[in-house]
């Protein structure tokens, strides 16, 4: 009996180190002229969307990204369902080919995530067109969830992570919003890297 307990106890460090070897959360740091912010993603919650984001990060393709759209309550007079977001990413021209293929749309109904204050999500046109354009919510934005009315197709947007540090930087960027959503002079950001 005593020998069996010793064997069991001796095996415990190996079991716990194996469990620690596979974390599911990853943090990335986004540098901006106003300071950095940190995004945390979980590879098991929105696996397609998170893998897409991390592929861009790991290939250093977001190291020269831009904040190019600031949506405030004041600059969307035609919208019935108003939102507040900071949109950023590669900001490629409409006719430019994406650096990576578009990904399948993971709805908030599938992932269980919601567009809350600090949530990062995928900008998109039709479902299945998202590539390297992201936005961060300022305040809770339920109209961006599955069934929300911001997008006429009702599929919502693919939330996939959360700003866990530096939300004051995101708010300072958002405060630069003006009468137009699209910035005449986009704000250069990067590098974006794992931490």
N, C-alpha and C positions, 0 to 999 in steps of 0.2 A: 504494500500500500504506500509506504513512504517513498519507495523508488518511483512509482507511477506519478506521484505528485511532483517529484523533482523533474521528471521528464516533461510533464505538462508545463511546469513553471519555466523550464529552460526554453521551451518552444514559444512562449509569449513574446519575447522581444522581436523574433522574426515575423510573427503574425502582425504585430503592430507596425513594424517598419514597412511591411508590404502594403498595408492599408494607407500609410502616409505617402507612399511613392506615387500614388495616382490622384492628385488633387483635381477637383472638377472646376474650381474657380480660378480665373486668371485675371490679373490686373494689368492695365495698360495706362501709361502716362502720356497725356497730350500737352505739349508745350505750346503756349500762346504768348503774344507780347504782353499780356496782362498777368501772366503767371500760368502754372500748370493746373490741370485737373486730372483726376484718376478715375478710370472706368473699370468696373468689375463685371465680368461675364461668367456665366456658368455653362460649361460645355455640354451639360446634360439636359438643360432646360429648352434651349432653342439651338439645337446642334448644327443645323444647316447655316443659320444666320451667324452664329458665333464663329464657326469654322471659316466662313467667308471673311468676316472682319479680321480675324487673326491671320489669315493668309495675306491680306493686304498689309497688316502690321509687320509680320515676319519678313516679308519681301521688301520692306522699307518703302512701299508705294504710297504711304500716307505721310511720309516725312516732308513732303511739300504739298500740303493740303491747304484748304482755304475755308474760312467762315465767309459765306457769300450771301446768306439770306437770314434776315432777322424778322420774324413774324411777331408783331405786337398787336395789342387790342386796337390800336389807333390806325394801323396801316392795312386793314383788310375790310374796308367799308362794304364791299359787295358780298362778303361771306356772312351767311346766316349763322353758321356754327364756327365761332371764333376760337382760335388757338393761340398759344404763345410758345414759340420754339426758336432755338438757334440751329440753323442748318449749316452743315460743314461737310467737307469731303474733297474729292478731286476736282469737282466743278468742270467736268469736261464739256466741250461744245456738244450740242445736240447731235451733230453728224459724226462725232469722233467715236471710233470703236472703243468699247470698254476694255480695260486691261485684263479683266477676268470675266468669265461667262456670268450672265445673270443667274440668280438663284431662285429656287422655289420659295413661295410665300408661306411663312410660318405665322399663322394668325395668333392673336392673343387668346382665342378660344382653344387652340391647340396647346399653347405653352402655359397658359394660366397667368402670364404676366399682364400687367396693366400699365397704361401710360400715366405715370405719376410724376411728381416733381423729381427731376433728375434722371428720369428714364431715358436711355438712348434707344433709338429705333431707326429703321431703314426708310429712307425716302424712296418713293417709287412712283411710276405711272400706273400701268395695269399690273395686276398680280403676276409675279414671276419676272419682273423687269428690274428688280433692285440689284445694284452692283456696289458702288463705292461712294454713296451719298447717304449721310446720316443726319439725324436731328436729335436734340436734347430738349426735353419738356421743361418749361417753366411753369410750375404749378401742376395740379392734376388735370389731365386732358382726356376724359372719357370718350369724347367724340372721335378719338383716334383709335380706340379699341375696336375689335370685331363687333359689328352691329352699330358702330358709331356713324354719325351722319356727315362727317367731314369729307369722306370720299364717297361718291355716289354708288360705288359697287358694294358698299357695306362690309367689305372684307377687312377694313381697318389697316393698320400698319404693323410691321413685325418688330415689336419690342424685343430687345435681347440683352439688356444690361442696365447698369445703374451707375451714375456718378457717385462715388463714395468719398471723394476728397476734392476740394476746390470748387464747390458749387458757387461760391462767391465770385469766382472767375467767370463762370458761365453767365451769372447774372450781370456782371460788369460788361461782358460782350453784348448781351441782350440789350443793355441800356444804351448801346450805340445805335440802336435802331432808329430810323427816321420815317419820313413820309412814304418812302418806297420800301418794299420788302427786300428787293434785290439790291445789294450794295454796289454802287458805282466803283468803289475801290475795295474789293474783297480783302479780308485780313488774313495774311499769311500765317499759318500755324505749322508746327512740327519741330522736331521729330515726334513721332508717335511710336512708343516702344513698350515692351513688356517690362514690368517691375517686379 
